[in-house]
Amino acid sequence: MNEYEKIDTSVYLSRYPFRRLPGDDPQELVGKMRINNVVRAWTGSFDALLHRDIGAVNRRLADECRRYGNGLLVPFGCVNPMLPDWQEELRRCGEEYRMPGIRLHPAHHGYQLADKPFIDLLAAATRRRMIVQIAVLMEDERTQHPLLRTEPVDLAKSVDPISSTRGARIQILNHSRLPEPVVRKLLAAGDVIFDNAMVENTHGIEQLLKLVPVERLALGSYYPFFYHESAILKFQEATLLAPQLSAVFRENAKRFMGVPR
């Protein structure tokens, strides 16, 4: 499947807090992307999970994306709406670092998607025409560190804020076994797309596509936490047609970013 140019909507730089991951060096990550014909990788930072100085996290992320990959890495900073200066951090992400979007980690930062901090952040990011990615889960509950367990984000609580924020662009990352009613409501609420990183089991992509139209699905590997080839092979197992593969691998993300087909 490497004949298809790809946009990977979910990779991470820096170190995962609880173990080293093969490929967590920027040069290794860029090399993996090129091997698999990825031309753009929307890139967050693992430092955003636990580091208190989010400003420094975003500054390092923007710098490393400039230094490595010759434009391949597209930085998606993190904004924590529970911090008093989040508006200024959002401004820096958009104006100084020219980030096209932000990647949120509500489970690690202590807020729900029905809370006012998220609602205000979603509205502010949308006014800046920024994509908002929401990470549902960073690690299976069964393997999480016993002193830092997090519950999956309750996406049902995001339906009303999304539907009431005109022009919002939302991507759901690291989702698994989403209830069908929640998926239907999210699709109806606005411009919402999904990744495939944690879609598991045989025929998992086929099952997801029974709920999510192919134009609402974009390649997201969650590399280096997961093997990059795994995210791609899931689509091979689904035996999609060439136009569907082109949409999932590249065209849907281009449209979402605002680039015409």
C-alpha positions in Angstrom: 0.0 0.0 0.0 3.0 2.3 -0.2 2.0 3.3 -3.7 -0.5 5.6 -2.0 0.7 9.0 -0.7 -0.5 9.4 2.9 -1.3 11.9 5.5 -1.0 10.5 9.0 -3.2 12.6 11.3 -1.8 11.3 14.6 1.9 10.8 15.5 3.8 12.0 18.6 7.3 13.4 19.3 9.2 13.2 22.6 9.1 10.4 25.1 6.0 8.5 26.4 6.1 9.0 30.2 6.2 5.4 31.2 8.5 3.6 28.7 10.8 4.1 25.7 9.2 3.4 22.4 11.0 2.3 19.2 10.8 5.3 16.9 10.6 8.0 19.6 13.6 9.8 18.1 12.6 12.5 15.6 14.9 11.3 12.9 13.6 7.7 13.3 10.1 8.9 13.2 10.6 10.9 10.0 12.4 7.9 8.5 9.4 5.7 9.2 7.0 8.2 7.7 9.1 8.3 4.5 9.4 4.5 4.3 5.6 4.3 4.3 5.1 7.2 1.9 3.7 9.6 4.4 4.0 13.1 3.0 2.4 14.9 6.1 2.2 13.8 9.7 0.1 15.8 12.1 2.3 15.8 15.2 1.7 16.2 18.9 4.0 15.8 21.9 3.9 13.2 24.6 5.2 15.9 26.9 1.8 17.5 26.9 0.4 14.7 29.0 2.2 15.5 32.3 4.5 18.5 31.8 3.1 21.6 33.7 4.7 24.1 31.4 2.6 23.6 28.3 4.1 26.7 26.7 7.5 25.1 26.7 6.1 21.9 25.3 4.5 23.7 22.4 7.7 25.7 21.7 9.8 22.5 21.6 7.2 20.8 19.4 7.2 23.7 16.9 11.0 23.8 16.9 11.5 20.1 16.3 8.9 20.0 13.5 10.9 22.8 11.8 14.2 21.0 12.3 13.2 17.6 11.1 11.4 16.3 8.1 11.6 19.3 5.8 7.9 20.1 6.2 6.7 16.6 6.7 5.9 17.1 10.4 2.9 19.4 11.0 2.8 20.6 14.7 -0.5 20.3 16.6 0.1 21.9 20.0 -1.7 21.2 23.2 -3.8 23.8 25.1 -5.0 23.0 28.6 -8.2 25.0 29.3 -7.8 24.4 33.1 -4.8 26.7 33.2 -5.3 30.4 33.6 -3.3 31.5 30.5 -4.8 29.1 28.0 -6.1 31.9 25.8 -2.5 33.2 25.3 -1.2 29.7 24.6 -3.9 29.2 22.0 -2.8 32.5 20.4 0.8 31.5 20.3 -0.1 28.1 18.7 -2.1 29.9 16.0 -0.2 33.1 15.4 3.5 32.4 16.4 3.9 28.7 15.6 1.4 28.7 12.7 -0.2 25.5 13.9 -3.3 24.4 12.0 -4.8 22.7 15.0 -4.5 21.6 18.6 -4.6 18.2 20.2 -6.4 17.9 23.5 -5.9 15.4 26.3 -8.9 15.9 28.7 -8.4 12.7 30.6 -4.9 13.9 31.7 -5.9 17.5 32.3 -8.9 17.0 34.4 -12.0 18.2 32.5 -15.0 16.9 30.8 -16.3 17.8 27.3 -19.5 19.3 28.8 -17.5 21.6 31.0 -17.3 25.3 30.3 -13.5 25.3 29.9 -13.8 22.9 26.9 -16.7 24.8 25.5 -14.8 28.1 25.6 -11.7 26.5 24.1 -13.6 24.9 21.3 -15.2 28.3 20.5 -11.9 30.1 20.6 -10.1 27.6 18.4 -12.9 27.6 15.9 -12.8 31.4 15.7 -9.1 30.9 14.7 -10.1 28.3 12.2 -8.1 25.6 14.0 -8.8 21.9 14.0 -9.4 20.4 17.4 -8.3 16.9 18.0 -9.6 15.0 21.0 -7.6 12.0 22.3 -10.0 9.6 23.9 -7.5 7.3 25.5 -3.7 7.1 25.5 -3.2 3.5 26.7 -5.4 0.5 27.4 -6.8 0.6 30.9 -5.4 -2.9 31.5 -1.8 -1.7 31.1 -1.8 1.7 32.6 0.5 2.6 35.5 -1.3 1.9 38.7 -0.6 5.4 40.1 -1.9 7.2 37.0 -5.1 5.6 35.7 -7.3 7.6 33.4 -10.8 6.8 32.1 -11.6 7.2 28.4 -13.1 10.6 27.5 -16.9 10.5 27.5 -17.6 11.7 23.9 -21.3 11.8 24.5 -20.7 15.0 26.5 -19.2 16.7 23.4 -22.2 16.5 21.2 -24.0 19.6 22.4 -20.8 21.8 22.4 -19.9 20.7 18.9 -23.4 21.2 17.5 -23.6 24.7 19.0 -20.2 25.8 17.7 -20.7 26.7 14.1 -17.7 25.8 11.9 -16.0 23.6 14.4 -13.7 20.9 13.0 -13.2 18.0 15.3 -11.2 14.8 15.0 -11.6 12.0 17.4 -8.4 10.1 18.1 -7.7 6.8 19.9 -11.3 5.7 20.1 -12.3 2.1 20.6 -15.7 0.4 20.8 -17.7 3.6 20.6 -21.5 3.2 21.1 -23.4 3.5 17.9 -25.8 6.2 19.2 -22.8 8.4 20.2 -21.2 8.0 16.8 -24.5 8.9 15.1 -24.9 12.0 17.2 -21.3 13.1 16.6 -21.7 12.7 12.9 -24.8 14.8 12.9 -23.4 17.5 15.3 -20.9 18.9 12.8 -17.7 18.4 10.9 -16.4 15.4 12.9 -13.9 12.8 11.6 -12.3 9.7 13.2 -8.9 8.0 13.1 -8.2 4.3 13.1 -5.3 3.8 15.6 -7.2 1.8 18.2 -9.7 0.1 15.9 -8.9 -3.6 16.7 -10.2 -7.1 16.0 -10.6 -8.8 12.7 -12.6 -6.7 10.2 -12.5 -3.8 12.7 -12.3 -1.2 9.8 -15.3 -2.8 8.1 -17.3 -2.7 11.3 -16.4 1.0 11.8 -17.4 1.8 8.3 -20.9 0.5 9.0 -21.1 3.5 11.4 -18.8 6.1 9.9 -18.9 7.1 6.2 -15.6 6.6 4.5 -15.3 10.4 4.0 -15.3 10.8 7.8 -12.3 8.5 8.4 -8.7 9.5 8.1 -5.5 7.5 8.7 -4.2 8.0 12.2 -1.5 5.6 13.4 -0.6 6.8 16.9 3.0 6.1 16.1 5.3 5.5 17.8 3.1 4.0 20.5 1.7 1.6 17.9 3.5 0.1 14.9 3.0 2.3 11.9 2.5 -0.6 9.5 -0.3 -1.8 11.7 -2.5 1.2 11.0 -2.0 0.8 7.2 -2.5 -3.0 7.1 -5.9 -2.6 8.8 -7.2 -1.0 5.6 -5.6 -3.7 3.5 -7.5 -6.3 5.5 -10.7 -4.4 4.9 -10.3 -4.8 1.1 -11.3 -1.3 0.3 -11.5 0.0 -3.2 -8.8 2.3 -4.6 -11.0 5.5 -4.3 -11.8 4.6 -0.7 -8.1 4.0 0.1 -7.2 7.3 -1.5 -9.8 9.1 0.5 -8.8 7.6 3.9 -5.0 7.8 3.3 -5.0 11.4 2.0 -8.0 13.2 0.5 -10.1 13.3 3.7 -7.3 14.9 5.7 -6.6 17.4 2.9 -10.3 18.4 2.9 -10.3 18.7 6.6 -7.2 20.8 6.6 -8.9 23.1 4.1 -7.1 22.0 0.9 -9.5 21.5 -2.0 -9.7 18.0 -3.5 
